[in-house]
Each structure stands twice: as C-alpha cells, then as structure tokens.
Amino acid sequence: MLKRFLPLAALLSVTVSLPALAQGVTSSADPRATEAGREILHEGGTAADAAIAMVAVLTLVEPQSSGIGGGGFMVHHNAKDGSISTIDGREMAPASAKPDRFLGPDGKARGYMDVIPGGLSVGVPGNVRLMEMAHKKWGKLEWKALFQPAIKLAEQGYQVTPALNTWLVQFEPMWKDFPAARAIYYVNGQPAPVGTPIRNPAYAAILRDIAARGPQAFYAGANAKAISDAVAKAPRNATQLTVKDLAAYKAKERPAVCTTYRIYKVCGMGPPSSGATTVFGILGMLEAYDMKAMGKDNPMSWHLLAEAMQLAYADRSAYLGDADFVDVPVKGLLDK
C-alpha cells in the first residue's frame, strides 16, 4: 500500500449524533461540509449518513485534502451498546506498483515534488466503497439523498477559501502541465483568489450517477476508464492503474485499536492508519506526568510533549504499514 495520493486524499471528518432524536453535532474541515452533515441529521439521517454527505462536499470544496478521489477511515461508535467499529477505505497501490516505484535510476528516492504530479502517486480510491459499507451498516436515509447537498453546491458554485488558495499558490509549479485542473481552479492564468466562485458541473454529473447507480458508477464503466486513461496518459509520471484495479477494490472492516489513558478508554483506527497507535504512544509516554499542573507556559511541558512526539513518530516510521502485507507490532507500540 502506498501512503498518500493525489490532491484528493484522506478524509478527516467527525460526526457525533443522537439518531433517535434526529439531533447531533457535525464537524469537518470546511463549514460547507459541516452544514451538509447538519442537513442530513435534520432530515432524520444517522451519523454515518451525515459523514457520507460531508465526504461528498469535502471533495468539492477542499480537493487538496479530501474526497472520493482518495481514501479514508471511519471510526463508528454505537451509542446503544458502546461498541466501536472501524472501516478501512484507504487507497491501495495498483497492481503495477513495485518497491522501486519512487526510486530514480540511481536507486535513490526521488524528491517529493518530483513524484507527486501525474500518475505515479495515484492509488485506487477507496472512499466510495467505504461510504457504501457505512451506509449498508448504519445508514437510514436513501443513498441518493446523501449526495444532494454536494450536487447543489457543485452546480451553483462555492467560494475559494484561504486554505484552498494557499494550496493552489504553493503547488502552482506542478499544475502547469495539467490544463483540466487549471480550467477549474485558475482565473486569468493564475490561482483563483480567495472568494472566487467555483463551479464544477462535471463533479455534479458523476455524483448524480453514483447517487442513481451506486458505487459501480465510480468503479466500473466510463468513470473507471477515465481514471485509468488519465493515469496512463498523464503528462508527467505516466503509469498503469487499470480498470481491473478499480473493480477489485474493497473496503474492509477492521478491529479498533484501544488503550487506556488515566481513567479513560481511548479507541481509534488501526493499521494501515498510523493515527491511533501514534497518538496513543504519545499519551502513554505523557501519562506519568502532571501536564495540567505544569501548565502551558512551562518549557518542560513543551519539552516532554516534543520528546514524546519524536519517539512516537520514530516508531511510526519504523513499524507502521498495511497489516495485510507486513507485520505491524500493534501490541508493542501500545505497551506502556
């Protein structure tokens, strides 16, 4: 498995709800996605329904970070019995990927900005299959209803945020060879300024198809071929991601990773996510210290935090991977 792909990468959204009361709280990286989730809860949807709607909107408004072009993880808490479930919808490397994928002719790793543009860094997107599994397990509203907020926003338009503009400017050098992206996000040959209205009717069209026909509209047929062709014909780093790669993708339910911190039980997503084991490693090292008593203005507080982070991230670099392919010592990583 490769770690991160495309500007449409990993989803990060959190939804907590009380379905019986059709009330709750939605939270995401963008207020327009948060509002979409709130609308779904107001219509009687579950937390999972709201999360799916937010993924669809995040694809549109923060393409640099989230969406159906990439992958994600879902952590679901059942308020009735307290159980924690997790779904792995992370991107998978295409079958053509080999260990030397990001190495140059000299056998050394190529630079980050050298390998990101084009086809080489593209993985098989997983979020639509994740959304499908979540809806089947915990959804309540009709599947097609969950895409309506994103379709409306894509057709009517939305405004460029400071975050999107910053990303467009920062990565401007790599977009010169990609006219399709520039056609959406550039104005007069420059990255769209903050507040620029953006419309994306092509995205609305694929969402309508997914809403009507389900995930197969994304993973098979014309859309699958379009993805495969885009990777194969990329102006930089062209490679293979076949329609078979897309058809074969499956989201997977995995056991949650849990530990304790003082009086609390904390749970999160296990491998291939590195989130839970890394955060829990940091908490495990800090547990013995009274951070509250030391306070935020104490240099020792920051020293301890920095050292704990450094050690946890060292473990992350050394041991984390996709447990379907490598042994990940989760128990050891959580050992206090």
Beta strands, then each sheet from edge to edge (+ up, - down):
strand 1: 14-18
strand 2: 23-27
strand 3: 72-77
strand 4: 84-89
strand 5: 158-159
strand 6: 186-187
strand 7: 190-191
strand 8: 197-198
strand 9: 252-254
strand 10: 257-261
strand 11: 264-268
sheet 1: 1+ 2-
sheet 2: 3+ 4- 9+
sheet 3: 5+ 8-
sheet 4: 6+ 7-
sheet 5: 10+ 11-
end
